[in-house]
């Protein structure tokens, strides 16, 4: 398999909506097993299904040219809708009295989305890198250093995005670092001050 094809497959397998589902499931099983089906349904619907469906609709309407909206000038609309979906996810989790850890992570998705949306108006920051380090940082915050190896996933993701010429090394690095730092701070704030 050539490098370009491998990079494409990695980008598809490790995209943000799929990472969202993978991240929420262990938290739900650990903190909210008694209502796991409902919580997995909410987080998957607002964090994965709706964002992917929205991308499909935007492609059909020719408002974006490719699945990842690689053209910087077309990224605002998908960002806006995805961030709104995250907000609705937060509100839904609050309504059903979801565990604090689960609601906090969805709130991180919303705030990180707002920050990245603002940045993308001027600069093409990497959503793939952000979509890995943000949620995995939340797992490290909640479950401890045993989860730290998860952050190694950002290495193949970063390589793939640069190999595909979708991003520069700087865009990938800033996406990863910024999302990690924002998530760590937010998890502390939410878990100790908001969702308690």
MARLO-153671 format. One record per residue (C-alpha): residue number from 1; x, y, z. Coordinates in steps of 0.05 Angstrom, whole numbers, plus 5000, padded with zeros to 4 digits. Example, Ala and Ser with C-alpha at 12.3 -4.5 7.8 and 13.67 -1.06 7.14 Angstrom:
BEGIN
<nr->1, u->5246, v->4910, w->5156>
<nr->2, u->5273, v->4979, w->5143>
***
This chain:
BEGIN
<nr->1, u->5000, v->5000, w->5000>
<nr->2, u->5029, v->5068, w->4981>
<nr->3, u->5037, v->5123, w->5031>
<nr->4, u->4981, v->5166, w->5003>
<nr->5, u->4930, v->5110, w->5007>
<nr->6, u->4952, v->5093, w->5078>
<nr->7, u->4946, v->5166, w->5098>
<nr->8, u->4876, v->5169, w->5069>
<nr->9, u->4854, v->5108, w->5107>
<nr->10, u->4883, v->5134, w->5172>
<nr->11, u->4847, v->5200, w->5162>
<nr->12, u->4781, v->5165, w->5151>
<nr->13, u->4790, v->5116, w->5209>
<nr->14, u->4813, v->5169, w->5259>
<nr->15, u->4766, v->5226, w->5243>
<nr->16, u->4735, v->5268, w->5299>
<nr->17, u->4664, v->5240, w->5298>
<nr->18, u->4687, v->5168, w->5304>
<nr->19, u->4736, v->5186, w->5359>
<nr->20, u->4678, v->5219, w->5395>
<nr->21, u->4639, v->5153, w->5400>
<nr->22, u->4701, v->5114, w->5421>
<nr->23, u->4716, v->5164, w->5476>
<nr->24, u->4646, v->5170, w->5506>
<nr->25, u->4632, v->5096, w->5511>
<nr->26, u->4683, v->5080, w->5567>
<nr->27, u->4663, v->5141, w->5606>
<nr->28, u->4589, v->5123, w->5601>
<nr->29, u->4602, v->5050, w->5621>
<nr->30, u->4644, v->5073, w->5680>
<nr->31, u->4602, v->5131, w->5706>
<nr->32, u->4532, v->5119, w->5679>
<nr->33, u->4524, v->5045, w->5665>
<nr->34, u->4452, v->5044, w->5691>
<nr->35, u->4430, v->5090, w->5634>
<nr->36, u->4485, v->5070, w->5584>
<nr->37, u->4439, v->5060, w->5524>
<nr->38, u->4408, v->5129, w->5531>
<nr->39, u->4474, v->5164, w->5542>
<nr->40, u->4509, v->5128, w->5485>
<nr->41, u->4450, v->5146, w->5441>
<nr->42, u->4453, v->5220, w->5459>
<nr->43, u->4529, v->5227, w->5453>
<nr->44, u->4532, v->5187, w->5388>
<nr->45, u->4474, v->5225, w->5358>
<nr->46, u->4499, v->5295, w->5372>
<nr->47, u->4574, v->5279, w->5370>
<nr->48, u->4578, v->5233, w->5310>
<nr->49, u->4514, v->5218, w->5271>
<nr->50, u->4490, v->5290, w->5261>
<nr->51, u->4559, v->5318, w->5243>
<nr->52, u->4570, v->5262, w->5192>
<nr->53, u->4500, v->5271, w->5163>
<nr->54, u->4511, v->5346, w->5159>
<nr->55, u->4575, v->5336, w->5119>
<nr->56, u->4538, v->5290, w->5072>
<nr->57, u->4483, v->5343, w->5062>
<nr->58, u->4534, v->5398, w->5050>
<nr->59, u->4569, v->5355, w->4999>
<nr->60, u->4504, v->5343, w->4963>
<nr->61, u->4489, v->5417, w->4963>
<nr->62, u->4559, v->5431, w->4937>
<nr->63, u->4573, v->5477, w->4996>
<nr->64, u->4637, v->5438, w->5010>
<nr->65, u->4680, v->5403, w->4959>
<nr->66, u->4705, v->5343, w->5000>
<nr->67, u->4688, v->5304, w->5063>
<nr->68, u->4739, v->5342, w->5105>
<nr->69, u->4723, v->5411, w->5079>
<nr->70, u->4796, v->5422, w->5064>
<nr->71, u->4785, v->5489, w->5031>
<nr->72, u->4792, v->5539, w->5088>
<nr->73, u->4739, v->5584, w->5060>
<nr->74, u->4685, v->5529, w->5064>
<nr->75, u->4700, v->5506, w->5135>
<nr->76, u->4658, v->5556, w->5174>
<nr->77, u->4590, v->5526, w->5158>
<nr->78, u->4608, v->5454, w->5179>
<nr->79, u->4641, v->5483, w->5241>
<nr->80, u->4580, v->5523, w->5259>
<nr->81, u->4532, v->5465, w->5252>
<nr->82, u->4577, v->5416, w->5288>
<nr->83, u->4586, v->5464, w->5346>
<nr->84, u->4511, v->5473, w->5350>
<nr->85, u->4502, v->5398, w->5352>
<nr->86, u->4551, v->5395, w->5410>
<nr->87, u->4512, v->5449, w->5447>
<nr->88, u->4447, v->5409, w->5437>
<nr->89, u->4485, v->5348, w->5463>
<nr->90, u->4505, v->5386, w->5526>
<nr->91, u->4434, v->5409, w->5538>
<nr->92, u->4406, v->5339, w->5527>
<nr->93, u->4456, v->5309, w->5576>
<nr->94, u->4437, v->5361, w->5628>
<nr->95, u->4363, v->5346, w->5618>
<nr->96, u->4373, v->5271, w->5630>
<nr->97, u->4419, v->5284, w->5690>
<nr->98, u->4479, v->5250, w->5657>
<nr->99, u->4541, v->5238, w->5699>
<nr->100, u->4585, v->5300, w->5707>
<nr->101, u->4643, v->5268, w->5669>
<nr->102, u->4600, v->5254, w->5608>
<nr->103, u->4568, v->5323, w->5606>
<nr->104, u->4636, v->5357, w->5618>
<nr->105, u->4667, v->5322, w->5559>
<nr->106, u->4610, v->5343, w->5513>
<nr->107, u->4618, v->5414, w->5539>
<nr->108, u->4692, v->5410, w->5520>
<nr->109, u->4671, v->5391, w->5450>
<nr->110, u->4626, v->5452, w->5447>
<nr->111, u->4677, v->5502, w->5473>
<nr->112, u->4735, v->5473, w->5434>
<nr->113, u->4691, v->5476, w->5372>
<nr->114, u->4677, v->5550, w->5384>
<nr->115, u->4751, v->5566, w->5392>
<nr->116, u->4772, v->5526, w->5331>
<nr->117, u->4715, v->5557, w->5290>
<nr->118, u->4741, v->5626, w->5307>
<nr->119, u->4812, v->5606, w->5289>
<nr->120, u->4791, v->5574, w->5223>
<nr->121, u->4765, v->5641, w->5198>
<nr->122, u->4838, v->5662, w->5192>
<nr->123, u->4879, v->5599, w->5192>
<nr->124, u->4868, v->5526, w->5175>
<nr->125, u->4879, v->5491, w->5241>
<nr->126, u->4877, v->5414, w->5242>
<nr->127, u->4811, v->5385, w->5266>
<nr->128, u->4838, v->5315, w->5260>
<nr->129, u->4894, v->5329, w->5310>
<nr->130, u->4846, v->5367, w->5355>
<nr->131, u->4795, v->5311, w->5351>
<nr->132, u->4846, v->5262, w->5379>
<nr->133, u->4881, v->5301, w->5433>
<nr->134, u->4819, v->5336, w->5462>
<nr->135, u->4778, v->5274, w->5480>
<nr->136, u->4838, v->5232, w->5498>
<nr->137, u->4862, v->5287, w->5545>
<nr->138, u->4795, v->5284, w->5579>
<nr->139, u->4804, v->5209, w->5589>
<nr->140, u->4873, v->5222, w->5619>
<nr->141, u->4843, v->5275, w->5666>
<nr->142, u->4788, v->5229, w->5689>
<nr->143, u->4821, v->5161, w->5689>
<nr->144, u->4894, v->5177, w->5703>
<nr->145, u->4961, v->5168, w->5670>
<nr->146, u->4945, v->5096, w->5649>
<nr->147, u->4908, v->5129, w->5591>
<nr->148, u->4968, v->5171, w->5569>
<nr->149, u->4989, v->5123, w->5513>
<nr->150, u->4925, v->5142, w->5477>
<nr->151, u->4958, v->5208, w->5458>
<nr->152, u->5007, v->5169, w->5415>
<nr->153, u->4949, v->5162, w->5365>
<nr->154, u->4961, v->5235, w->5346>
<nr->155, u->5027, v->5214, w->5313>
<nr->156, u->4997, v->5174, w->5256>
<nr->157, u->4941, v->5225, w->5250>
<nr->158, u->4990, v->5282, w->5244>
<nr->159, u->5032, v->5244, w->5194>
<nr->160, u->4971, v->5227, w->5152>
<nr->161, u->4946, v->5299, w->5149>
<nr->162, u->5014, v->5326, w->5129>
<nr->163, u->5025, v->5269, w->5079>
<nr->164, u->4959, v->5286, w->5046>
<nr->165, u->4980, v->5359, w->5044>
<nr->166, u->4916, v->5375, w->5081>
<nr->167, u->4956, v->5412, w->5135>
<nr->168, u->5025, v->5437, w->5152>
<nr->169, u->5064, v->5410, w->5211>
<nr->170, u->5048, v->5475, w->5248>
<nr->171, u->4973, v->5469, w->5236>
<nr->172, u->4973, v->5398, w->5262>
<nr->173, u->5016, v->5415, w->5322>
<nr->174, u->4974, v->5475, w->5342>
<nr->175, u->4910, v->5436, w->5334>
<nr->176, u->4936, v->5380, w->5379>
<nr->177, u->4967, v->5424, w->5433>
<nr->178, u->4912, v->5476, w->5437>
<nr->179, u->4857, v->5424, w->5442>
<nr->180, u->4895, v->5386, w->5495>
<nr->181, u->4907, v->5447, w->5538>
<nr->182, u->4836, v->5474, w->5530>
<nr->183, u->4807, v->5406, w->5548>
<nr->184, u->4850, v->5396, w->5609>
<nr->185, u->4831, v->5464, w->5637>
<nr->186, u->4758, v->5455, w->5621>
<nr->187, u->4753, v->5387, w->5652>
<nr->188, u->4780, v->5414, w->5717>
<nr->189, u->4733, v->5473, w->5715>
<nr->190, u->4671, v->5434, w->5697>
<nr->191, u->4683, v->5376, w->5745>
<nr->192, u->4697, v->5422, w->5805>
<nr->193, u->4653, v->5482, w->5791>
<nr->194, u->4597, v->5468, w->5741>
<nr->195, u->4575, v->5395, w->5734>
<nr->196, u->4581, v->5373, w->5806>
***
